[in-house]
Amino acid sequence: MIAALLLAATLLAEPVPESPGAAAYREGRWDEAATLLAAENAAQPTYAGLLALGLAEGRRQRFVEARAAFDRAVALDPARAEAWLERGGLSFLEKQYPAAVADLQRALERTPDEYTRDLLASALHLAGRSDEALGQWNRLGRPLAGQVELSGLQHTRETLVRDELAFQPGRLLRLSELRESRLRLNELGIFDRITVRPVPRSGGSADVQVAAVERHGLFSSPLDAGLSLGVGAVQRRVQLRYSNLGGRGVNLSGRYRFAPHQPELVLEGDWARPFGLPGVLRLKGARGEQPYEADGAFRARSRGARAAFRHVLGKRGVLE
C-alpha cells in the first residue's frame, strides 16, 4: 500500500501521449504497460513516457528497472520535479535515506509542495538528521509536542529537567525551542552528554526523547579518581568537584595549589534555577600569591570574589 502510494504520488504534469503502453498503464495492466512503454521509449524516449515506465515497473516491484527509467527521465529534463520526486520515493522505499534526501531536496527546489516536503522530512529523520526534519515539518505547521520521555536520570530530579524545556505539550514543537532546550540543559553543568530529539508519532504529533549521561558525586569512576589525584600530585595541586548535589543542579568545587611560594585557593559553586529563577547562579572566590623578580623581588597577593547569573536567550545566546 505504501509502495503504491509513493510510486503513484505524482500525477504526470502533462498527459502521456495516447499509445498502447499509456492505455495499459491507465487501465492498471502493469506487466503489459511496462513491456509496451519500454519498447516505445527505446525508439523515441519522452519525459512523460519514461516517468510512466518507471511507475509501471514500480507497481510490479521491479525497483531496479524503475530506477533506471527515472534516471533516464532526470537526464532528459533535469529541470522538472516529477522524476526527482519519484526516484526519491523509490530510494525511501529501499531505505536508502541519504539518496532519498538528495533527490527530494532537488524536487522541492523545482516545485514546492506539501507532499514532497513531508516525504523529505521523513527521509531526513530516518537518515538521523532529526533537527532538519523538524524544520521541514514546522513549515507544514507540524508536529504538536506530545509526551516527554526521560532516560538516564538516576540522581537528577525530573522537575529540574522538565523546567528547562522551552516547548509545551499540545502546542507546535518548534525547532528553535528544541535547540533552546538543549542549550538550557547543557548550561546546568550536570551532564556529560545530553540528547534531545523528536520522535514523530501518528496524527501529526511528536514525542520528545531526553537522554542524559549524568555527572554526580566526586568522581565518575575509580579510574577517574586515580588519574585526577595522580595528576594533581605531579602538579602540586589538589582539586575536588562534587557534581549535582542532591540532584538539584548544585555543583561545588575547590582547588588548592601547594607549590612553593605560589599557594592558591579557589572555591566555586553553581546553582541551577536559584529561587526558581530561570538560569544558573555561579559563585567564585579566590586567594593566592605570586612571586616576581622584575625590578627587585616582590610578591603579589590577590583575593576576590565573583558572582554571575547566566540566562539562556533563545537557541544560541546566553546572557551573563
Buried (B, 14 or more C-beta within 10 A) or exposed (E): EEBEEBBEBBEBEEEBEEBBBBBBBEEEBBEBBBBBBBEBBEEEBBBBBBBBBBBBBBBEEBBEBBBBBBBBBBEBBEEBBBBBBBBBBBBBBEEBBEBBBBBBBBBBEBBEEEBBBBBBBBBBBBBEBBBBBBBBBBEEEBBBBBEBEBEBBEBBBEEBBEBBBBBEBEEBBBBBBBBBBBBBBBBBBBBEEBBBBBBBEEEEBBBBBBBBEBBBEEBBEEEEEEEBEEEBEEEEBBBBBBBBBEBBBBBBBBBBBEEEEEBBBBBBBBBBBEEEEEBBBBBBBBBBBEEEEEEEEEEEEEEEEEEEEBBBEEBEEBEE
